[in-house]
Amino acid sequence: MFVVACSPKEESIYIITTNDMHATIDAFPKLATIVKEYERRGTVLLADSGDRVSGNAYVDDAAEAGVPIVELMNAVGYDVATLGNHEFDKGHEVLQTMVDRSELRWVAANVGCKQPQPKFEPYATFDIDGIKIGFVGVVTTENEGFPLGRRAAYEEFTFENDYDSALSTCQAIAPEHDFVVLLSHMGYDMDLNFAKSENNGCDWVAGAHSHDLKNELVGTTQITQNNKNLRYVTIAKLSIVEGEITAVEYERIDTSSIDEDSATRELVEKIKLSDPTLNEVVATANADATHDGVANLTVEALAHYPYPNGFVPEITFYHFGGVRTSELKKGDVRRVDILNNDPFLSTVYLGEMTPAQMRKFIIDKYNSGTPERPDKESHYPYFRSDIKYEIILDEKGDATDIKFELDEDKKYRVAMGNYIAESYIDKELVSSALYDTNISVREAMLHYVSTLSEGYTPDNTIHQTEVKPTK
């Protein structure tokens, strides 16, 4: 008698992660195709690392704000997600509705709620044929102990330190789990520090917040991040033999070449048609507007709004990172296009400033980060304006001066978005020289384009220039 030895059967668990989708509903049909393909290969867990909203009026301005993205996540089959800073943008009640309408588990080890609901688990366990996979969630507390955003949005919540919560929770659950994933909305630099911590208890940091594109092993911990807007997803393949994880492989997929799932596309189109007012034509573009052109349009809108008490700005600033419509094509401009440019419900600050005061906040922001590793908002003309100015650079690439064609002894009437006033300008100066009008940037833009009877002709020029030292 001959005995034939059979190799143990290998099975696969696939963990698919996304991050910073920012309500990009048009990417969901491709994501659905990816999920279905891997479901044919093995068991799939689908996870998200935060910032699912704030980026698309079809989601953010729906009758139930945020719910359309939740409906799509339910349809595609998400299992678990953590909170991004933008999940809080519209306050407690909107977040509660999103939680109530979802079919996934929400994990946030460093978030508490002053109200009875919602309550977030610090981690979630999925037991797949005896393999225990744990997902821990944390959201950034980089803004003086809070996530980035309007402080009023966090009134009903409490926050513990992001890094400490991630480390303690991962270490606590590691002995009971075969594989631990940290769904981190802390940003890449914090993720890197976490991964370098000895005995962090974590196999994989699925990151978010900084919109990086990463897939790297740091010590014994894998760090990944998928940029934003579902342009990429990362998939971990866990190979299972006789109840043990024998190997883990990480794959990043560019979604641009993926075919769409037709049923999910139908659901997306249904969402787009649910509020006809969003598709109303509010202006005509006489040519294509680039991202820089939309930035200039935003500045022009703030400069020309009919403010109370006859206030007419002499100088207007807007931050390029807040310009969320990356282009406007020639032809009809819909209301949704304008609303999408400011999903954060920004408001306009007015007041008076000297050139020296303007110079300081421009230089401070330009020099944040380093020339070798700038942050995503530094070392380029970030503050767009309706006046020209030059950014004088030293040999290292840092700003040393700002040259205006202004009277240094004069105070100028200024307008700017609240994010500039609240994030980049000295608080004492803001309280003494600036005030929040509570007029939204959206309102100013819709008003401005309505006045352009001959259509909108884009200005795609960057009027703020960098001057490098001569050799």
Buried (B, 14 or more C-beta within 10 A) or exposed (E): EEEEEEEEEEBBBBBBBBBBBBBBBBBBBBBBBBBBBBBEEBBBBBBBBBBBBBBBBBBBBBEEBBBBBBBBBEBBBBBBBBBBBBBBBBBBEBBBBBBEBBEBBBBBBBBEBEEEEBEBBBBBBBEBEEBBBBBBBBBBBBBEEBBBBBEEBBEBBEBBEBBEBBBBBBBBBBEEBBBBBBBBBBBBBBBBEBBEBEEBBBBBBBBBBBBBBBBEEBEEBBBBBBBBBBBBBBBBBBBBEEEEBEEBEBEBBEBEEBEBBEEBBEBBEEBBEEBEEBBEEBBBBBBEBBBBBBBBBBBBBBBBBEBEEEEEBBBBBBBBEBBBBEBBEBEBBBBBBBBBBBBBBBBBBBBBBBBEBBBBBBBBBBBBBEBEEBEEBBBEBBBBBBBEBBBBBEEEBBBBBBBBEBEEEEBBBBBBBBBBBBBBBEEEBBEEBBEBBEBBBBBBBBBBBEEBEEBBEBBBEBBBEBEEEEE
